[in-house]
Amino acid sequence: MDIFLPLLICALVLEALLGYPEVLYRLIRHPVVWIGAVISALDRALNRGPAWARRLGGGITVLVLVGGSLAIGVPLQTFLLSLPFGWLILALLASSLLAQRSLYRFVKAVATGLRQGGLAGGRLAVAHIVGRDPDSLDEGGVARASIESLAENFSDGITAPAFWLAVGGLPGILAYKAINTADSMIGHRTPRHEAFGWAAARLDDLVNLPASRLTALLLALASGRRAGLALKAVWRDAGHHRSPNAGWPEAAMAGALGLRLAGPRRYAGHIVQDHWMGDGRTEATAADIEAGLRLYRRALALLWLLAVGWVLLA
């Protein structure tokens, strides 16, 4: 683990500075796209027959993804660490699996869309980051959706991969991203994926548990004088969220900003009933998105400081 902590700091810095270059995406796509292609192929091949067979196929899919991540990550990491500047290449590879820069950009685009294009502009921008029907959202719904996405993706797009990079190096972050991508693709309670995606969804719940709690704490601490309100919202509301993890950062964000987040939402024509996080306003605006982004930057700085402190004390 001694090398993994400095590796984490280097990866965070590189991703914040460079993101994932667009030219690289056009040339070779992104590791998550490759993982998604494998999941789609396994879905087509194994998601068939009665429920027990689908559940077994889903379990095999998860084993293939995790086993493949380790089979690629372990020897690649060993090889790169044997080179004079291989740690830098390793950090570059790991940085591609973090999302600090892209998360900020996509959420900021929603605030810009609302300010410059009104409700239509906000709906167009928010459609890139949430799965709910954007045409069903008013301005407050668009703003809340983007803030909820900011909170949840801070946890599973940054804190969680950073945690698993610190714990397991490149194999750890690769395995995490494979599990998280599988959950986003097949972990839904739909007729097709109710059984097949069960293993992916349960494992994703487990691997995201530490990061969701840590993210809530970071957001609360970063909110300064509103830290008590953020922690109160987490204590009262997080456990009532339909997700065992998403409620933690969402409740912290809601308490910190004085909003109500989550609640009933519309996906693909049907209403998902969920508990409200926080007890503030529902009429969120572009200004609230921007306040959420400022809170996100401060919480991200705390994550960096935590990583540096961990290195100094290790």
Secondary structure, 3 states (H helix, E strand, C coil): CCCHHHHHHHHHHHHHHHCCCHHHHHHHCCHHHHHHHHHHHHHHHHCCCCHHHHHHHHHHHHHHHHHHHHHHHHHHHHHHHCCCCHHHHHHHHHHCCCCHHHHHHHHHHHHHHHHHHHHHHHHHHHCCCCCCCHHHCCHHHHHHHHHHHHHHHHHHHHHHHHHHHHHHHHHHHHHHHHHHHHHHHHCCCCCCCCCCCHHHHHHHHHHHHHHHHHHHHHHHHHCHHHHHHHHHHHHHHHHHCCCCCCHHHHHHHHHHHCECEECCEEECCEEECCCEECCCECCCCHHHHHHHHHHHHHHHHHHHHHHHHHHHHC
